[in-house]
Amino acid sequence: MYDVIVLGTGGVGSAAMMACANRGAKVLGLDRFPPGHDRGSSHGETRVIRRSYFEHADYVPLLHLSYRLWDGLGQRCDEQFLHRTGVVYFGPQDGIVVKGVLKSARDHQLVVEQLNAKESADRFPGFVVPPESAVLFEADAGYLDVERCVCAQIQEAVRLGAVHRHGESVVRWSARKNSVVVETDAQTYTASRLVIAAGCWAGELLNKLSAPLRIVRKHLHWYASAEKACLESNGCPCFFYELHGRYFYGFPGAGDPGVKVAEHSGGTQISDPLSDSREEEADDTQRVEQFLGQYLPGVSMNRTRHDVCFYTMTPDEHFIVDLHPEHESVCFAAGLSGHGFKFTPVLGQVLAELALDGRSSIDVDFLRLDRPSLC
């Protein structure tokens, strides 16, 4: 008998395990795959972290807490998980990215520099500025070592007394007022509370909710670069481009396998992430390489690695974090929509508070299941 069972121990689930265990709860984490696996969303070496959040200014207070929690985890583990390389944004002055970044900066007094084309070329020579594009730079942004973050959160949870089991698939769960039962293909577990943080499998485990989730396949690419301007060691930051309704992002080269780049927009909708072919899609590769040729000319077309991850999308592209409307002993996070990893330690704390206290002291009301934009 456990206090809390956590289903899914990727980014959010590993953080929820750690937060519950830190409260002294008896915790069990369950996952089909081993820590740091490459079958869902939380893998691919790196994820961007930034405070100047163009998606919605209400995320910024969560980001302030997230930065503190990532730094705190690094101190406890004597490792660096958050690398402050900065992020440079390129996009039309009236576009979604630039307008959103500047609004977040105004609303929350963030330090964001506005550069002209010459200033950008002088400071960041690896990037071509699109015609009539604005350029913004946030120095406090950077990236997270995604697999290392997940593994560290699981290790810290276990150090605090949690039990982690992988290699078991959840068959079903059921809940009463003060208890839950989880059946896997290996055995049955009981607990007082249940946390569902199953990533692209959340829809299956929450299938009785009217949570409109869809899964899209996303491709990650790495390319060799001998150009010093594209290397982290030479001050190259992370980057984000808005180009005619498409969005591309990436990370500076730091040795093998090179510069990482991907398209944030689009994606192929799939039905089953477990059996998905994960094969390269020629049109995606063509768009990425056309982008590189135009805007990062110092990067070669010698691709050194390709990988696939999945976005679990909501209609408004904002997360869903809430108590289950039919079972007060169950809470969940779902639909992180391709921009959630940076928030995982905060979401873990929110889920721990929802599970153990029935409410959270962290303001995530704009992420509730019953918000109008999901109805």
N, C-alpha and C positions, 0 to 999 in steps of 0.2 A: 504494500500500500504506500503510494507516494503522495506528497502534497501537490505536486504539479508534474504533469507529463507534457513535454514539448514535442510536437510532431513536425519534423523537418529541422535539421541543424546546419543549414547554410548560414548566410549572413545574419538574418534576423533571428532565426532559431537559436544559433549559438550564443548570440547576445542575450536572448531571453533566458536561456539556461544559466548563463553567468549571473545575470541580474537576480534571478530567483534564488540561486544558490548563495549569492552574497547577502540575501535577506535571511538566510538560515533555513530555507525551505529544503525539503527532501525532494530532489528533482531527478526525473528520468528524461533523457533526450533520445528520440528514435529517428533513424534515417535509413533509407534503402541503401545509401551509398556511404563510403568512408569520408572522413573529414577532408575538406579542400578538393572535392571531386569536380569533374568538368562536365557534369550532365545537366546542370541547371543554369543559374544566372550568376552565381558568385565565383567566377573564375576568370582566367585570362590575364593573370599577372597584375593588372593595374585597374583602378577606378578613379575618376576625377573627384576631387572634393573642392568646393568653392563656397564662399559665403554670399557672393553677389548673385542671388538666385533669380534668374529671369522667369522661371516657371510660375512662381507665386511668392510674393514678399513674406507671406505668413510662415514660410519655411525657415526664414533667417534665424529667429530665436532658437529653433531646433538645431540649426547648424552651429550656433555658438556653443551649445551644450555638447554637440557631437565632437567638435574640435577638442574640448576639454577631456571628453571620455577617451578619445583615441590617444591623446597625449598621455593620459593616465594609464591606459593599458600598456603603452610602450614603456613607461617608467617601471611598472610592476614586472614586466617581462624582460626588462633591460634590452629592448629592441626598438628600432625605429620603424613604425608602420606608416606614418604620415610624412610625406616628403614635400616641403614647401618650395616647389619650383616656380610658382605663379601660373596663371592662365591668361592667354591673350585671346580676345574675342574680335572677330571680324564680321561685319554685317551692315546692311543699310541703316541709316540713321533712324528711320521710322519702322524698322523691322521688329520682329518679336524679341530677338535676343538683346539688341542694344537698348531698346526701350525698357525691357524688363530688368536688365542689369542696372540701368540708371535709376529706375524706380526703387529697386531694393536698396541701392546705395543711399538714395535720399531718405527713404523711410527709416533706415537703420544706421545711418551715419557710418557707412562703410567707406574705406579708402579704395577708390577705383580711379585710375588715371585715364584721361582721354588723350590720345596721341594723334598727330597728323601722319600722313603717309611717310614723310621724310623721317620723322622721329621713330616711327615703327621700323622702317628699313635700317636705320642706324642701330637700334637696340636689338632687333630681331631679324637679322638679315636672311634667315632661312625661310621666311614667309613672304609671299607676294600679296600685296594689299589689293583686293578687288577694286575696280573703278567705282568711285563715289561711295566707298565703304568707310564707315566709322571704325576706329580701332580703340578698344578698351583693354586695360591691363589691371588685374588684381594680383598683387604680389603675395598675398597670404594664402592663395589657392595652391593646389598641387595634386598629388595622387596618393592613393593607398595601395599597399601590397595585398591584393584581395585574398588569395589563398592563405597567406601567412596570417592575415587578420582573423579569418574564420578558424584556423587551427589554434591560434592563440586564445581566442575566446572559449573554445571547447576545452582546451587544456586548463585555463583558469577556472572554468566551471567545475571540472573534475577535481582540481586542487581544492576547491571550496566544498567538495563533498558530493557533487552531482554524479550520476551514473549515465554513461553514454553508450548506447548500443546501435551499431550499424549492421547492415546486411539483413535487416528485417523489413518487410513491406507491410504497411498498414492495410488491413482488410476492411475494417469498419470501426466506428466508435459510436458510443451511445452515452447519454447524459441524463442524470436526475438532478434534483435540486442541489445536493451537496456531494455528488460523486460522479465520476466518469469511468467508463470501461473502454479500453482500447484493445482490439484484437489484431494481432499481426499474423503473418504466415508461420510464426514460430511459437508464440504463446500469447497469453492474455494478461493485461496489466490493469490495475485500478489506481485511481487517484481522487483527490478532492477537486482538483481543477485541471483544465485542459487548455493548452496554448497551441493554436494551429498557425504554423509559419512555413508552409509547404511550397512556397514559390510557385512554379508553373504547375504543380499538382494541387494547389489550393482549391481550384474549381471543383475537382473531384471530391475533396473532403468537405467542401461547403456547398454541395450540390442542391441542398434544400433552401439555400438563400437566393434572393433575387439579386445576386451580385454579378453584374454583366462583365465577365472576364474573357479575354481572348489572348491566345499565345501566338507570338510571332518569332520566327527564326531570324537571328541577327548574326552577321559575319564579322569576325575580327581578323585583321591582316597585319603582318609585320614585314617591313622592307629594309634591306641593307642600306646604310648611308655612310659614305666616306666624308661627307660634308660636315665640317666641324660646327657650322651654325645650327645643325639639327641635333646636336648632342647635348644631353643634360649637363655634362661636365663643362660645356662652354656657355652655360646660361640659357639654353633653349627651354622655354616653358611648355606646359600643356597648351593645346589650342582648340578653338571651336569656331567654325565658319558657318554662317547662314548665307546660302547661295540660292536665290530664286526658288525658295520654298523647300530646299533640301538642306540638311544639317550634317556636317562632317566634324569629327573630333579626333584627337589623338594625343600621343605622348612622345616626348623626346627620346632619342636613342640613348641607351645606357649600357652599351655592349651588345652581346647577342640577346635576342634575335634581331634587334634594330628598332626602327621607328614603328610604333603601332598606330594604326589608323582604321577608322570604321565610319560607316554612315549611321547616324542616329535616327534619321527619318526612315519611313518605309518599313520593309520587312515582310516576309512571307508567312501568312497565317497557317498554323498547323493544328492538328487535333490531338496528337499523341506525342509528347516530348520523349517518352521512353523508347519508342521505336522509330523516331525521326531519322532520316538518312544522314543528316548533318553534312551533306555534300555541298561543295562549292556551287554557287549560282553565278553564271557567267555575267549576267547583267549587273549584279552587285560589284563584282570584281572590276568590270569595265568602268563603272561610275567612280569607284575609289581610285583607280589608276589614272583616270582622266583628271580627277581632282588633284592628285599628287603632281601630275605633270604641269598643271597650270599654276598651282599655288605653293608647292614645296619642291621646286625643281632640283634641289640638292639631294633628294631621295631617289635612289635608283629604282628601276622596275624589277629588281631581283628580289622576289618575295621569298622570305625565309621561313614563314610559318603562316598557317591558316587555322582558325578555330571557329566554333559556333557557340553562341549562348542564346538564351531565350528571354524575351521581355513578356511579362504578364501584364496586359494592358487593361485599364479601365476606360470608359468612354471619355472622361475628362482628363485622363492621364495623371490623376493624383491618386495617392495611396488610399487604401481602406484599412482603418485601424479601429477596432471597436469590440464591444462585447457582443456575443451572439444574441440576437433578439429573442430567441426561444429558449436559450439555456444560459442562465446567469453564471454557471460554472465554467463557461467556455468563452475564450476571447481569441482574436485572430488578427493577423496582418496579411494583406493580400493586394495584388495589383500594383506593385511598385513601379511599373510602367517604364522601366529602363533607366531610372534615376534615383534608385533607393538605397544603394549600398552605403553611401557616405553617411546615411542616417541610422544604420543598423544598431549602434550602441544605444541611441536614444529610443528607438522603437523597442529594443529589448527591455529597457527600463519601463516604458509605457505598458508593455504586455505584462511584465512582472507585477506592476501596481494594479492593473486590471484584474489579474488572476488572484492576487493575494489580498487586495483591498476593495475590489469591486469598482474602483474609479482611479483615475490617474491625476497626479498633481501637475503634469505637463500638459500644456494646452494643445490638444490635437483635435479640437472640435470640428475644424474645417475638413478633417479626414474621416468623419463619421459615415457609416453606411447609409443613413437616411438623408444625406445632403441632396438638395434639389437637382444638382447636375448629374446624379446617378439615377434619378427616377424617370 
